[in-house]
């Protein structure tokens, strides 16, 4: 008579395995607390035991709270100069966002759509990056879109070398914990004096499957993705406060 083998999927073992380990951490911490009678000892031991399996998750939450609670509202240093109607002179967003093209060039309708949005807070022009997917290849280019009455200013139209008054740069910032997260830093610059008006961040939390919990607590790549923190950024908030609001 053939033997029967009961095969339990790893997904069913994930919850009991992790609950068992967490319960073990609390049990050991409680025993040590009863021995020394200090709550701080209980907390230290508990965090230490949990860190064996979940150290990256703990650090990620600490990093997330630091950026969202402490750093998010402390990155604007100066505000740009505005004209009598509350608009900034001009802006370059090249390399920050790629506007997808429907054709091989920026159509008049697309240009008007861009202009109608940005001319509410920019006076002269905005420089943008565009991208076109052609034959499974991405083609990038830059385009200057004139705004307001400057759409019809022939002198300004002919002077394509005029620099935008304000520009945004993007760079990869060295992470303190490169195994846990990557950070992109944005700088909002006044090109008339090279002053940095503000900075912004975009933090992406990384995953890997080479940890103890992947081997002993049934953390698959799918589980890592499910429990990984979503990226955080304050670029949109800084941009609106600096230029629009």
N, C-alpha and C positions, 0 to 999 in steps of 0.2 A: 504494500500500500504506500503510495507516494506521500512524503511528508509535506505538511502545509506550513508555509512561512508567512508570518504577518509582517507586512511592510507598511510602516507608518511614514507618511510624507513629512519632510523636514518642516514644512509650514505649520503642521500640527504640534511639533515639538518646540517651536519658537517661544510661545507664551509660557508653558510650564517651565522650560529651562531658564528663562530669564527671571520669572517670578521666584523660582527656587534659589537662584543666585542672590537676588535682592533680599530675600528673606534670610538667607545665610548671613549676609552683611549686617542686617539689623540685629540678628541673634548674637553674633560675635561682639558687635559694638555694645549691646546691652549687657553682656556678661562682663566686659571690661569696665563699663560704667558702674556696675554693681560692686566691682572690686575696688575702684578708686573713688567713686562717689562725686565725680566732677562731670558736669554736662559737656564742658568743652572737650573733654577726652572722648566722650561718646560721638560728638560731631566730627572730630578729627579722624577717629578710627573709621567711622562710617564713610566719610568722603574718601579716605585712603583706600578702603576696600572696593568701593564703587569705581574708583578711578582705574583700578586694575583692568576692568572691562570697558568702562565708558569714559575714559579720560578725555577723548576728543570731543564727545558730546558736551561734557561739562565745560570745556574750554570754549567751544563754539557759542554756548549760551552766554558765557562771560563776555566774549568778544562782541556778540550781537547787542547786549545790553550797554556795553561801553559806547558803541557807535550810536545807538538810537537814543540813549538817555543823556550821555555826556557830550559827545562830539557833534551830534547832528545840528545843534543850534549855535555852534561856536565857530563857524567857518566863514562868516561874512565879516570882512574887516572894513571895507569902504563901499560906498554906493556910487554908481556912475553919474556923471553930469547929464542933465536933461534940459531940453529946450523949453520954451514957454508953454508948449502943449504937452509936456511931460514925456517926450520921446528921447531916446538915446540917439546918437549920431548915426552909427552904423555898426554892424556886427558880422563876425566870421565864425561859422560853425563847421568849417571844413575839417573832416576827419572825426567828427563827433557823431554825426548821424548821416546815413546814406539814404537819400530820397530815391525810391524805386521809380524808374522810368517805364512808361507804357510803350514807348518807341525808342529809337536810337538817339533821340534828342529830347530836350525839355520842350513840350508843346506849349502853345500859348495859353491853353486852358489850365495846364498844370502850373505855369508861371503865375497866372492870375490868382489861382487858388493859394499859392504860397504867399503872394504879395498881400492878398486880402487879410490873411491872418497876421503877418508880421508887421505890416505898416501901422497897426494899431499902437505899437510901442517903439518902432524904429523909424527914423526919419528918412534916411537916404537909401541904403541898400543892405542886403544880407548876402553873404557868400555861403554857398551850401555845397555839399558833396552829393553826387548822384551815382546810381548804380543801375546797370542794365544786364539782364541775364540773356545772353545770346549764344545759342548752340552749346548750352551747358557751361558757358564761360562768363565770368563776371567782368564787366567793363566799367571802370570807375572814371569819373571826371568831376571837375569843379565848375560851378556856375554862379555868376553874380546876378541877383534879382534886384532890380531897382524898384523903389517904393514911392508912393505918394506922387508929388509933382515932379520928382526926379526921374520918373519914367520918361519924361519928355524933355529933360535937360540935356541938350546935345553936348555941352562942354563936359559934363560929368560922364556921359555915355562914352565919349571919346577917350577919357582918361581912365583906362582900365587898370592902371598901375597904382591907383590910389588905395592906400591901406585902410582897412576897416579900423575904426576907432577902438573897438573892443573885440577881443578874440578869446577863444577857449582852446586850451591845450589839453592833451590827454597823455598819460604815461602810466606805466606799471610801477607801483610803489613796492619797495622791498618789504615783505611781510615778516613780522616778528615770529610767526609760527607758520612757515611755508607748507607744512604738512596739513594744516587745518584750513587755511583760506588764502585767497589771492585778493589783492586790492588794486583797483584802478583809481588814480587820482586825477581830478580835473582842476585846472587853474583858469580863473577868469581874469584876463589881463587887460589893462588900459595901455594901448600901444603908444600913446602920446608921451608917457613917462615910464612905461614898463612896470608900473605898480600892479601888484596882485590884489585885485579887489576881493576875491573870495576863492575858496577851494571847495571841492565836493568829492565824494567817494562813491565807489561801487564795489561792494565786497561780495565775493562768491565763495561759498563754503564747499570744500573739496571732500571727496569720499575715497576710501580705498578698502580693499577686502583682505588686508594682510594683518589683521589684528586678532587678539586672543578670542574675542567674542565670535569672530567668523569661524573659528575652528571648534569652539566648545559650546557656543550658545545659539548656533544655527542662524547666524546673521548672514544671509545671502546678499548679493549685490542689490536685489530688489528691495530687501529690508533696509539696506543702507540708504537707498534713494528715498524710501518712504519716510524715514526718520531724519533725513538730512534737512538742515535749515535752508529756507529759500534765501536767495541773494537779497541784500539790503543796499539801498542807495539813497542819497539825498540830493542828487543832481537836479531832479525836477523841482524840488522845493527851493533850492538855491537859485536856480535859473529864474523862477517866477518872482521870488522876492527881489532879486537884483535888477531884472529888466522889465518885468510886466507889471507887478503890483505897485 
